[in-house]
Amino acid sequence: MSDTASLASLPSTRRAILESLKKRGEARAEELGADLQITASAVRQHLGGLVASGFVSHREIKGQPGRPKHLYFLTEVAEALFPNTYRELANELLSYIETDSPEMVSRLFDRRRDRRIERAAERVAGKTLEDQVAEVAAILDEDGYLATWERRSDDTFVVTEHNCAVLGVARQYGQACSSEIEFLRSVLPGATVERTSHIVSGAHRCAYLIAARP
């Protein structure tokens, strides 16, 4: 599946199947076929491709005679294809706060940073630096940053965020980026952390060079 997949980029029939499932919640192939006015067999062929792409999953209907029957539903990957206004809403609310109390915006990002530090600290406690880096990358990946890490030949480490989970907010509020590097420095106190690549500045990814303190 392409990282740049969108609802509009899908073939029309598969797009229609996803839209029908979005409206129904879950459905059998026969019901989808009725919605699209095509055969259930044709729907199943498209569903096979959508399942393989990670857009659709299914569960078996128990207690019915005959061949196994399945109810199909959208995965979280497919849900993300549909429009949402979370970014716009977050920026709108932050703009109201900034108008009334500019310092409050920074305090909100500080609180988010501190909450992340508290949770991460428990997971890295007692580990070697390498294991801490691996754990931090796992945390970032869980948070939607598509994070990876590597150990370099000079015994430094690089953590790379291939996606910015808060990009829409970060483009408008620099505190999102500053709190990110503060988070990394706090959960890796035995190392120096420097940002070497920055999505907001035009790079394709954010990357951080991590080196053990002397």
PEDAHU-V780727 format. One record per residue. N is the residue number from 1. SS is DSSP state (H for helix, E for strand, C for the rest). OMEGA is omega as a letter, one per 20 degrees, with the letter a starting at -180 (* if undefined). NEAR is the number of other C-alpha atoms within 8 Angstrom. Layout:
N_SS_OMEGA_NEAR ; N_SS_OMEGA_NEAR
This chain:
1_C_a_5 ; 2_C_r_4 ; 3_C_a_4 ; 4_C_r_4 ; 5_C_r_9 ; 6_C_a_7 ; 7_H_a_8 ; 8_H_a_6 ; 9_H_a_6 ; 10_C_r_9 ; 11_C_a_7 ; 12_H_a_6 ; 13_H_r_8 ; 14_H_r_11 ; 15_H_r_11 ; 16_H_r_9 ; 17_H_r_11 ; 18_H_r_10 ; 19_H_r_8 ; 20_H_r_10 ; 21_H_r_14 ; 22_H_a_10 ; 23_H_a_6 ; 24_H_a_7 ; 25_C_r_8 ; 26_C_a_10 ; 27_E_r_11 ; 28_C_a_10 ; 29_H_r_13 ; 30_H_r_9 ; 31_H_r_9 ; 32_H_r_14 ; 33_H_r_13 ; 34_H_r_9 ; 35_H_a_7 ; 36_H_a_9 ; 37_C_r_6 ; 38_C_a_8 ; 39_C_r_9 ; 40_H_r_11 ; 41_H_r_7 ; 42_H_r_9 ; 43_H_a_14 ; 44_H_r_9 ; 45_H_r_8 ; 46_H_r_10 ; 47_H_r_10 ; 48_H_r_8 ; 49_H_r_8 ; 50_H_r_11 ; 51_H_a_10 ; 52_H_r_7 ; 53_C_r_8 ; 54_C_a_11 ; 55_C_a_12 ; 56_E_r_13 ; 57_E_a_10 ; 58_E_r_8 ; 59_E_a_7 ; 60_E_r_8 ; 61_E_a_9 ; 62_C_r_4 ; 63_C_r_4 ; 64_C_a_7 ; 65_C_r_5 ; 66_C_a_4 ; 67_C_a_4 ; 68_C_r_8 ; 69_E_a_8 ; 70_E_r_10 ; 71_E_a_12 ; 72_E_r_13 ; 73_E_a_12 ; 74_E_r_15 ; 75_C_r_10 ; 76_H_r_7 ; 77_H_r_9 ; 78_H_r_12 ; 79_H_a_8 ; 80_C_r_7 ; 81_C_a_9 ; 82_C_a_7 ; 83_C_r_5 ; 84_C_a_5 ; 85_C_a_6 ; 86_H_a_6 ; 87_H_a_10 ; 88_H_r_8 ; 89_H_a_8 ; 90_H_a_9 ; 91_H_r_11 ; 92_H_a_8 ; 93_H_r_8 ; 94_H_r_9 ; 95_H_r_8 ; 96_H_r_8 ; 97_H_a_11 ; 98_H_r_11 ; 99_H_a_7 ; 100_H_a_6 ; 101_C_a_8 ; 102_H_a_9 ; 103_H_a_7 ; 104_H_r_9 ; 105_H_r_11 ; 106_H_r_9 ; 107_H_r_8 ; 108_H_r_8 ; 109_H_r_11 ; 110_H_a_9 ; 111_H_r_8 ; 112_H_r_8 ; 113_H_a_12 ; 114_H_r_9 ; 115_H_r_8 ; 116_H_r_9 ; 117_H_a_11 ; 118_H_a_8 ; 119_H_a_8 ; 120_H_a_11 ; 121_H_r_9 ; 122_H_a_7 ; 123_H_a_7 ; 124_H_a_12 ; 125_C_r_7 ; 126_C_a_4 ; 127_C_r_8 ; 128_C_r_6 ; 129_H_a_10 ; 130_H_r_9 ; 131_H_r_9 ; 132_H_r_12 ; 133_H_r_12 ; 134_H_a_9 ; 135_H_r_10 ; 136_H_r_11 ; 137_H_r_12 ; 138_H_r_10 ; 139_H_r_9 ; 140_H_r_12 ; 141_H_r_12 ; 142_H_a_8 ; 143_C_r_7 ; 144_C_a_10 ; 145_C_a_12 ; 146_C_a_10 ; 147_E_r_14 ; 148_E_r_11 ; 149_E_r_11 ; 150_E_r_7 ; 151_E_a_9 ; 152_C_a_8 ; 153_C_r_5 ; 154_C_r_4 ; 155_C_r_7 ; 156_C_a_11 ; 157_E_r_13 ; 158_E_r_12 ; 159_E_a_14 ; 160_E_r_11 ; 161_E_a_14 ; 162_C_r_11 ; 163_C_r_10 ; 164_C_a_11 ; 165_C_a_7 ; 166_C_a_8 ; 167_H_a_8 ; 168_H_r_9 ; 169_H_a_11 ; 170_H_r_12 ; 171_C_a_8 ; 172_C_a_7 ; 173_C_a_7 ; 174_C_r_8 ; 175_H_r_9 ; 176_H_a_11 ; 177_H_a_8 ; 178_H_r_8 ; 179_H_r_11 ; 180_H_a_9 ; 181_H_r_11 ; 182_H_r_9 ; 183_H_a_12 ; 184_H_a_10 ; 185_H_a_11 ; 186_H_a_8 ; 187_H_r_10 ; 188_C_a_11 ; 189_C_r_7 ; 190_C_a_7 ; 191_E_r_11 ; 192_E_a_12 ; 193_E_r_11 ; 194_E_r_8 ; 195_E_a_10 ; 196_E_r_8 ; 197_E_a_9 ; 198_C_a_12 ; 199_H_a_10 ; 200_H_r_8 ; 201_H_r_5 ; 202_C_r_6 ; 203_C_r_9 ; 204_C_a_7 ; 205_C_r_12 ; 206_E_r_15 ; 207_E_a_12 ; 208_E_r_12 ; 209_E_a_13 ; 210_E_a_12 ; 211_E_r_10 ; 212_E_r_9 ; 213_C_r_6 ; 214_C_*_2
